[in-house]
Amino acid sequence: MVIVGFSRIGSRVVRLLRDLDLARVLVVDPVADPAAIRAAGAEPAPLADALPQADVLSLHAPALPETRHMIGAAQLAALPEHAVLVNTARGSLVDTAALEAACTAGLHAVLDVTEPEPLPPDSPLYSLPNVMLTPHIAARSAPSPGG
């Protein structure tokens, strides 16, 4: 399993996976402390090295200029044939056109976020049996201040 982003959510996912003791976990995060990643039970890795090893590629990175479309055609092509992309972070992390092409060719994806959000009505992602789209409501799970 490959986790991209080791901040609050990504590090929590790593800890949960460690507790399950189900898989080797690689973490891609150029600003995270490698010692903290190892202490959480994972291994730090560059994206290019991690992608070919990803049964699951789970995105938890922030939306920044340097993370925009960090997962494009080349990165999707580097994934193993059986891989699953999970994006619960930001739609802008993934190049939608490249994702549509990869999923049309057979990549499995679970998407809680997309770019744009919502997708256009003619997006093939709506009808592909290997794609699961969920409404992005997690950010609204905690009550807002004042109500």
RAJOBEL-V364601 format. One record per backbone hydrogen bond with DSSP energy under -1.0 kcal/mol. NH is the residue of the N-H (numbers start at 1). CO is the residue of the C=O. If there is no record, write none. Layout:
NH | CO
NH | CO
//
This chain:
2 | 56
3 | 26
4 | 58
5 | 28
11 | 7
12 | 8
13 | 9
14 | 10
15 | 11
16 | 12
17 | 13
18 | 14
19 | 15
20 | 16
21 | 17
26 | 1
27 | 43
28 | 3
37 | 33
38 | 34
39 | 35
40 | 36
41 | 38
42 | 37
43 | 25
45 | 27
50 | 46
51 | 47
53 | 50
54 | 51
57 | 84
58 | 2
59 | 86
60 | 4
67 | 64
68 | 64
69 | 92
70 | 67
71 | 93
76 | 72
77 | 73
78 | 74
83 | 80
84 | 55
85 | 108
86 | 57
87 | 110
88 | 59
93 | 90
94 | 91
95 | 71
99 | 95
100 | 96
101 | 97
102 | 98
103 | 99
104 | 100
105 | 101
107 | 102
108 | 83
109 | 130
110 | 85
111 | 132
112 | 87
113 | 87
123 | 120
126 | 123
127 | 124
128 | 124
131 | 128
132 | 109
134 | 111
137 | 135
140 | 137
141 | 138
147 | 144
//
